[in-house]
Amino acid sequence: MAGQTLELTLGANPAENYQRFFVPQIGAPVAADLLAAARLLPGERVLDVACGTGVVARLAAERVGPSGTVAGLDIHPAMLAVARSESTSGARWYEASAESMPLADATFDVVLCQMGLQFVTDKRAALREMHRVLVPGGRALISSPGPTPAPFEILSQALARGISPEAAGFARRVFSLHDAGELEGLLRDAGFARVAARSAPKALRVSSPREFLWQYIHSTPLGPALNGAAEAKRAALERDVVARWQPFAVDGGMRLEVGMTIATGFN
């Protein structure tokens, strides 16, 4: 089947696929905006929470320079393995939950969290931990996508029809924490001051509809769900989604416009 042929060109490791496909197309462009908002200074100490394969940490290391330090924290060992392999900055990497960080109080000037807080079960606990590890006057910046863009709503509906409600639920969870007021409230509840959040659209260019479908699936927890589905179901999903994504196709790729909210709070 066409979908199966493309799937076979992708690696078996979702973390490696994430670094290869998701980071260049989505992760890095969004990280550039987060780092611009953070206005990092040479010598600052930065923590990247839910760091994934470390794109935010790597960009932060460039900005704080050799006099600064960068650390990344993530609960997934496979993501951290890729982050370590991609890093040349001497960053420190911690395998731990954002809700309980193995880090001392008041050890960072800046905490960053890109597109990760929506997956944390106890968001208030995670934000309290971010507040705890910041020095007085330190700042945290949280970025989160949403509301659900049309192509991802199409994907969620197709997953619900053809694969499982759980698979559809993951796709929707990605965009579940985007309201500026909600993010501001969470930061205030965690003890942050001078809280502010702003939302703006982010234009992205990704692979063609068929390529992006499988690249995204096999870079995320959707991969195992699809691997367990019958080949006929995977082929039907591809036909359904690719056909409905055609209005977004342009010049051999696909255009995405994703709302991004960046919330800032100070210790």
N, C-alpha and C positions, 0 to 999 in steps of 0.2 A: 504494500500500500504506500501511497505517496508520503503520508505522515510518518510511517514506520521508517522509510528510507532516510528522511531528514532526521528523525530521532537517533538513528544509528550514527550520524555524524557528530552527535553531541557526546561529551564525556559522561562517564557514569557517576562522577562526583559532583553533586549540586553546588558545592562551594566553589569548585573550579569553574563550573559553568557560570556561576554568579559573577566571578571576577572577569571572566572572558566576555560575557555578553551584557549582563545587567549593568555593571559598573561603567563601561564606556558610554552606553546609550542613555542611562538614567542616573545612576549613582554619582558619577563624577560631575555632570552638569549641575545637578541639584546641590552637591557638596560645594561647588564653587560659590553658589549664592549664600550658603550657610557661612562659609569662611569669610565672605565679604561682609556679612552682617556682624560677625564676631570681632572684626578689626583686631586681630591678634598682633601682639607686639613682640619684638625680639626679646628672648629671655623668659617669656611666660611659660608656665607649666600647664599643660593641657591634657584633659582626660576625654577620650572618645568612648561614650557608653553605647552598648549595642553596636559595636564597631564593625561587625561583619568581617569582610576581608580587608578592612582598614583604609578605605579611600580617604575618609575624613582625616584620620590620623596622619596619613602621608602628606596631605596638603597642609595640615597644620604644622608639621615638622619643617616644611619649607619656609613657613612664615615666622616661626619662633627662632629658627636658626640654631646654630651649635650651642648657643648660650641657654637655650630653652630645653624643655623636655616634653615628651609626648608619651602617653600610655593609652592602650586600648583595652576595653573589657567587653567580653561577649560570653554567652552561655554555651555556645556551640564550638566544640573543639575543632571540627573540620574547617569552619570559617577562620578560626585563629591560626590554623596551620597554614592556610593560604596567606593570611595577613603577615605572618612571620616570613614566609618565602618571598613576599613582594616588598618587604621593608628594607631600606638601606640606611635608616636614620638612627638606629639604636633604640627604637621605641620599646617600651615594656608592654607585655601582653598578659592579661589576666583572664583566666577561664572562671567566670563567676556570674551570678545573677545580679542584675541591676538593683534588685530589692535588698541585697545584702552584700555589699562590696568589701573585699578584704583589704581595705585601704584606710590609712590613718586620717584622723580629722584634719581639716585645714591644710591640705597638701597640694591643692591645685588652684591656679588663678582663673581657669576657664574650664567648664564642663560643656561638652557638645553631645548632642544625641540626634542623629539623623534617621528619620523614618523607622524608629525602633520602639518608641514608647507605646504605640498602639498595641503592640504584641505582649506587653508586660501585664501580668495578671493584676498586681497591686501597684497601680501607677503612683499613688500617693507615697507608698513606701519607697519606690525608686526615686522619686523627686526629693524625698527627705534625705535619702542617701547622697544624692547629688549636692544638696544644700550642705550636708555635713562635711563633705570632703573639700568644699570651697573655703578659701581664706576669706576673712572679712573684706568686703568690697569686691569679692570675686563674682563672676557672672556665669550663668548657664543659658544656653541657647538650644531650643528644641525645635526641630523641623518635622512636619507631618503632612502627608498628602491628603487631598480630598476637596470637595466631595468626589464620589466615584465618577471618573470620566466615562463617556459613552462606550469606548471600546472595551473597558473593563466590566461595565455593566452587561454588555453583550456576552463577554466571556463567562461572567458569573451565571447568567441565565442558561447558557449552553451547558455549563458544568452541572447545574441543578437538574436539567432535563436528562442529560446523557451519562453522567458519572455518579455524583452523589451530592446530597445537601451539604455534607462536610466539606467537600472540595469547593463548592460555591461559597461556603461560609468563610474559607480562608481568603478568597479573592475579595470579598467584601470587607473583611477585617482590616486589610491593608489601608483602606480609606476611612476607617471608623473614628478617627480622632483628628478632626480638622477645624472644628469650631473655635474661633479665636477666643470667645468668651469662656468656653470650657477649659481651654488650655491656661488661660490667665487664672481662672479659679483654682485649678490644680496647683499651679505654682504658688499662689498665695497661701493655700492650705498647707503647703510644704515649708512655709516660712520665708519665701522669697519676697523681696521688696522691689519697688520701681518696676513692676511687672507690665509688660506690653506685648501685644501680639499683632501681627499684620499678615494678611493673606494676599497673594498675587498669583496670577496664572504663569505657568512655566511651559514654554513651547519646547517640545522635544522631537527629535527625528530618530526613528528606530528602523529596524530591518523591515523587509516586506511582510505583509500579513502572515503568510504561512511560516516564514522563518521566525518571526518574532513570537508567534504562538508557542512554538516548541522551545525556543530559547528561554522564554519566560517560565514556562511550565517546569523545565528541567533545571532552572536556577532557583527554584522555590520548593517548599514542601508539597506542592502539587505534583511533583515528579513521581513520588511513590504511589500516589493515588491513581495516576494515569498508568503507571507500570503494571498495576494490579488489575487494570481494566482489560476487557477483551479487545483484540485488534480491531474488530468491527466497530466497537464503541469509540475507539480513538480516531478511526477514520471518519466516523460520522461527526465527531466533535470538530475535526479539522474542516470538513466541508461546511458545516454550519457556521463556524466562527469566521473562517476566511471569506466566505461569501458576504457576511454581514459587515466585515471590516473593509470591504472594497471602497466605500465612500471616503475612507481615511488614507487610502493609498496614494502616493505621489512619488513620481520619478524613481521607481524601483524600491522605495521604502514606504514608511507610514508615518504620518504626523500624529503626535499626541499633544494635547494641552491638558496639563495637570495643575490643579490648584495646589499651591504650597503655602502652608502657614508656618511662620517662624515666630516663636514665643521666646521672650527674654526675661530673665529675672536676676536680681542681684542679692548677694548675701548681706 
